[in-house]
Amino acid sequence: MREIARQDWERTSANGTSEFASVLEIFEVAPALFMVDVRKAAGDTLEYHKMSELLKLMGNKVLMALIPKAPS
C-alpha cells in the first residue's frame, strides 16, 4: 500500500465564528483499488461533519481530481 495523494484542508464556517482543519489521504491498495482516509485535525466537529457530508455527495469527482494520472 502506498500513499498517492495528501490534501490538508482548513476552513472557516460561513458565519466566520468557527474553524477546523482536516487531512485527506489516498492510498493505492491495488492497481484499481484505493483507500481514502479523512481525519479531523483540529477545530469544530460540526463543521467537519458538514464537510464530510459534502465530500460524500461529491465523492468520485473530488477524489479522481486528487489521484494523479498514470503516465501514458
N, C-alpha and C positions, 0 to 999 in steps of 0.2 A: 504494500500500500504506500503510495507516495502523495504528498501534498502538491496539488497543481495550481491552487489559487487561494489567496487570502485577501479579505477585504475588511478593513476596520471602518466602522460607521459611527459617526457622532451626530446627534440630532437634538434640536430644541423643540419643545412642544409648540403647537400652533399659537397658544396664548403667551408663549415665552416664559412660562413660570418653571418649567422643569426640563431637565436634560438627561440623556442617557447615552451610553456607548455600547456597541455590540461588535462582535467579531464573527465573521462568516468564513469558514474554511471548507474547501472542496478537496476531497481525496479521490484518487483513482484506485479503485479496488481491483478491477479487472479492465480489459480493453474497452468494454462498453458499459461498465458499472461504476457509478460514482456515489460517494457518501458525502453528505453535506452536514456540517456541524455549525450550528448557530448558537452563540452564547451571549448573555448579557454581561458586559464587562463592568459597568457601573451605572448608577442612576435609577430612575423611576421605572418600577416594574410594569406599571400600567402602560407607559409609553412603549416599552419593549414588547408587550403583548400586542399592541396596535401594529407595530412594525412587523411582527412575525405573522399576523393575520394578512397584512398586505403582501408579504413575501409569499405566503401560501396562495393567494389569489393570482399573483403574477407568475409565480412558480418557475416554470421552464424558461420563460423569456429572460428573466433576470439571470438565472443560473447559466444558461447557454451563452450569455454575453460575457460571463466571467471565465468560462472554460476556454483555454487557449485552443486555437485551431491546430489540427495536426498538419505538419508540413506535407505539401503535395509533391 
